[in-house]
Amino acid sequence: MQKQYIYPQNMKAAATLWLWSLRDFLIMVVLALFAAGAYATIKSFVPAVAAMLFAFLTIRNDNTTILDFIKYSARYFLLSQQEFKWGLPPGKEVQNVKK
């Protein structure tokens, strides 16, 4: 007999908490604590803005995030070699067009 669990997709889905994965949520908590400490000592909102930006970029929708999309785009356009071949397919010739 195979066990059935109430957890989504029978224990095969990734753990999530509201709109974020647990890993992203833990990173947000650490960033928020760091931002609170930075504000208490140097009165700067920059770490808090960075924490909020990370929280916005890691909102999970349809199993992907904005941050994932940015990573995929950077990898495709900036980090991987693109190869473009110009020309006609084999067996095709340019037709002379008279005006």
PATIRO-635161 format. One line per field, with one value per residue (C-alpha): residue number from 1; residue in three letters; y, x, z. Coordinates in Angstrom, 2 decimals. Each point is the difference from the previous one (the first is absolute). Example, Ala and Ser with C-alpha at 12.3 -4.5 7.8 and 13.67 -1.06 7.14 Angstrom:
! PATIRO-635161
i = 1,2
aa = Ala,Ser
v = -4.50,3.44
u = 12.30,1.37
w = 7.80,-0.66
! end
This chain:
! PATIRO-635161
i = 1,2,3,4,5,6,7,8,9,10,11,12,13,14,15,16,17,18,19,20,21,22,23,24,25,26,27,28,29,30,31,32,33,34,35,36,37,38,39,40,41,42,43,44,45,46,47,48,49,50,51,52,53,54,55,56,57,58,59,60,61,62,63,64,65,66,67,68,69,70,71,72,73,74,75,76,77,78,79,80,81,82,83,84,85,86,87,88,89,90,91,92,93,94,95,96,97,98,99
aa = Met,Gln,Lys,Gln,Tyr,Ile,Tyr,Pro,Gln,Asn,Met,Lys,Ala,Ala,Ala,Thr,Leu,Trp,Leu,Trp,Ser,Leu,Arg,Asp,Phe,Leu,Ile,Met,Val,Val,Leu,Ala,Leu,Phe,Ala,Ala,Gly,Ala,Tyr,Ala,Thr,Ile,Lys,Ser,Phe,Val,Pro,Ala,Val,Ala,Ala,Met,Leu,Phe,Ala,Phe,Leu,Thr,Ile,Arg,Asn,Asp,Asn,Thr,Thr,Ile,Leu,Asp,Phe,Ile,Lys,Tyr,Ser,Ala,Arg,Tyr,Phe,Leu,Leu,Ser,Gln,Gln,Glu,Phe,Lys,Trp,Gly,Leu,Pro,Pro,Gly,Lys,Glu,Val,Gln,Asn,Val,Lys,Lys
v = 0.00,3.38,2.83,3.12,3.31,3.09,2.21,1.31,-2.42,-2.86,1.38,0.80,3.78,2.52,1.50,3.51,2.64,2.46,1.33,-1.12,-3.22,-0.74,0.72,3.44,0.71,-0.81,2.27,2.78,-0.41,0.19,3.07,1.66,-0.60,1.38,3.02,0.67,-0.17,2.27,2.55,-0.08,0.66,2.19,1.27,-1.20,-1.43,-1.51,-3.54,0.12,0.98,-2.86,-2.43,1.23,-0.23,-3.59,-0.78,1.43,-1.78,-3.39,-0.08,-3.42,-0.21,-3.15,-1.49,2.79,3.37,3.30,-0.67,-3.36,1.74,2.60,-2.78,-1.95,3.14,0.98,-3.52,-0.09,3.51,0.72,-3.19,-2.58,0.12,0.73,-1.45,1.56,-1.45,2.16,-1.40,-2.03,-3.59,-2.59,-0.44,3.50,2.64,3.71,0.84,2.95,2.46,2.58,3.26
u = 0.00,1.38,-0.25,-1.94,0.89,-2.13,2.95,-0.26,1.00,0.42,3.21,1.64,-0.59,2.51,-0.72,-1.44,-1.10,-2.56,1.52,3.60,1.97,1.30,3.60,-0.96,-2.10,2.92,2.29,-2.60,-0.15,3.80,0.08,-2.77,1.89,3.18,-1.96,-1.45,3.47,1.44,-2.76,0.52,3.73,0.49,-3.56,0.04,-2.95,2.17,0.09,-3.77,-0.54,2.28,-2.01,-3.30,1.41,1.08,-3.45,-1.68,2.32,-0.51,-3.82,-0.82,-2.68,-0.55,3.17,2.28,1.13,1.02,3.53,0.04,-1.09,2.76,2.57,-1.21,0.05,3.50,1.27,-1.56,0.89,3.25,1.70,-0.67,1.43,-2.51,0.48,-1.70,0.25,-1.06,-0.85,-2.49,-0.80,1.76,-1.67,-1.49,1.29,-0.55,-2.57,0.63,-2.83,-0.42,-1.77
w = 0.00,-1.01,2.54,-0.93,1.59,0.31,-0.94,-3.62,-2.78,2.49,1.61,-3.35,-0.08,1.29,3.41,-0.22,2.46,-1.39,-3.24,0.56,0.25,3.49,-1.05,-1.34,3.09,2.31,-2.05,0.28,3.80,0.29,-2.29,2.04,3.25,-1.57,-1.30,3.46,1.53,-2.69,0.54,3.76,-0.32,-3.09,-0.68,-3.62,-1.91,-2.76,1.49,0.55,-3.64,-1.07,2.15,-1.48,-3.52,0.64,1.42,-3.13,-2.43,1.65,0.01,-1.44,-2.70,-2.10,1.51,-1.27,1.33,-1.52,1.26,-1.84,-3.20,0.38,0.56,-3.05,-2.16,1.11,-0.62,-3.47,-1.21,1.85,1.11,-2.72,-3.47,-2.73,-3.46,-3.00,-3.51,-2.90,-3.36,-1.92,0.81,-2.19,-3.40,-0.10,-2.35,-0.23,-2.65,-2.28,0.38,-2.79,0.61
! end
